[in-house]
Structure formats: structure tokens, C-alpha cells
Amino acid sequence: MSAALSTTGNDRIKPGGNMSPFDAITLKIDELYAEAKNWADGEPIANEEVAAAATAVYNALHDAGKEAEALRVEEVKPLDDAKAAIQAKFHPLIGDTKAGKGKVVLGKSALSDVLTAWRAEVKRQKDAAALKARLEAEEEARKATEAMKATSGDLEARERAEEQLALAKEAERYANKLEKKAETGNGLRTVWVPELTDLNAAIKHYWASKRDRFAALVTELAAEDVRAGKRTIPGFTVTETKKAI
């Protein structure tokens, strides 16, 4: 019966003919993977016949992978197209890429510039007021100290000194209040930005404190050079290896 069916030319009659494309490629890859496990069982290849059979499975897996990738690209294309359309639709509003920025980003940036200047000026005024109050508080404290020194045996002078001391404490509380007000609720955020001024010093620092990450970085740079054709790199040994293709 199988011989008769194979001559009909009806693709739906052959094994897997009723499967979806995904199920069909899944079946193919599963079968090839099972074959690969038989050949890659820990035993080295002993002869040309075995090598040819393993190569055939390898090539078949490679081709099946290309089929699966093509199917994936086909299935995901509507999603990619839809996503691209949505991105294009919203980009004029909220886009923030190297290609351009949307109105929200541009508007916020422009307003941030003028607001930062205004808030910085307000803070400068608050800082100036706080500094003035601090200097006055220190002067009142100095007067209170001098008055205390001059109260020996003089009760009336001591009373005036106590009044001066109370005034100094009140001035200090007021200065503290203005200083706190200048540092909070001003609409400004402190941002620390590193600026590289000594590359050698920076390299020495991070080589000592983050050696693993530093080594990974220079290894990636070396890999880029090797891919570009370089075979001699200071600090690296470039070794030639062979892999099955």
C-alpha cells in the first residue's frame, strides 16, 4: 500500500503531510537530534564510514535549522511589521532614539533647561539667605559669649547675657531652618558625572578593583581584532583551532 500511495503525488498522503509547518520541522529536528545522540555517544569516530554518517546528520541538522529559522522569520514578520508600525506611530510623540526625539522628549528637555536655571537661581537666593542667617547667628553667639565673660559679680549684666544667649539660640534655630529649606523641596536633583582626566590612573584603579570585568573587556576587544584579521595582539596568545563545519 505504501508503494501505491507514494506514486499519487499527493503531499498530504506522505508521512507528516497533515502536520503544520512548525510540527513538521519539529519532528524532523527531533529525529535528527536523536540520531546525533547516537553518533555523539562519547566514543570517538573510528573510520571514514562513521565520519561520513555523522557528517550527514550534522549537515541535515544544519539544513533543518535553516528551515526552522526561515519559518520563524516568516511567522514573526507580521509581529515585527506591526511593532514597527506602532513604533513609527508613537515616535513623533515619545520617541527617544539617535534617529530623533518625539515632542514629549523635546518639550521636557527644553522646559528642563529653563526650569533648572530658575530653580538654581531660587536655590542661590535661599543659600544666600541661609548663609546670612548663619553668619548673624554666629555673631549673636559671639556676643553672648563675650557678655557671659563680663558678668562676674554683676547680676544685671548676667541677665542681659542670658537674654543675649537666648537671642543667639533663636538665631541659630532660624539659620538651621533656612539651611534645611535651601536643601529640600527645591526641584533640583544632584547628578554626579565622571569626567576622564587621567586614563592611565583610571586603568590602574579598575585593574586593581574590578580585574575580572576589566579582563573581560580587553578580551572582547581582542576578539574583535581577531575577527578583523589580526593575529598578533600584545598581552594575548592567538591560537589557531579547527572546528567541524
Residue pairs with C-beta under 8 A, 6 or more apart in sequence:
5 13
5 14
6 14
10 17
11 17
12 18
16 23
16 24
16 27
19 27
21 71
22 71
22 75
25 64
25 67
25 68
25 71
28 64
28 67
29 61
29 64
29 65
29 68
32 57
32 60
32 61
32 64
33 61
35 57
36 57
36 58
36 61
39 50
39 53
39 54
39 57
40 54
45 51
45 54
55 244
58 244
87 95
90 102
91 97
91 100
91 102
92 102
92 103
93 102
93 103
93 104
94 102
94 104
94 105
95 101
95 102
95 105
96 102
96 105
101 109
115 187
116 188
119 186
119 187
119 188
120 188
122 186
123 182
123 186
123 188
126 178
126 181
126 182
126 186
127 182
129 178
129 182
130 175
130 178
130 179
130 181
130 182
133 171
133 174
133 175
133 178
133 179
134 175
134 178
134 179
136 171
136 175
137 168
137 171
137 172
137 174
137 175
140 164
140 167
140 168
140 171
140 172
141 168
141 171
141 172
143 164
143 168
144 161
144 164
144 165
144 167
144 168
147 157
147 160
147 161
147 164
147 165
148 161
148 165
150 157
150 161
151 157
151 158
151 161
196 202
203 214
206 213
206 214
207 214
218 235
222 233
222 235
222 236
225 233
226 233
226 238
230 238
231 238
232 238
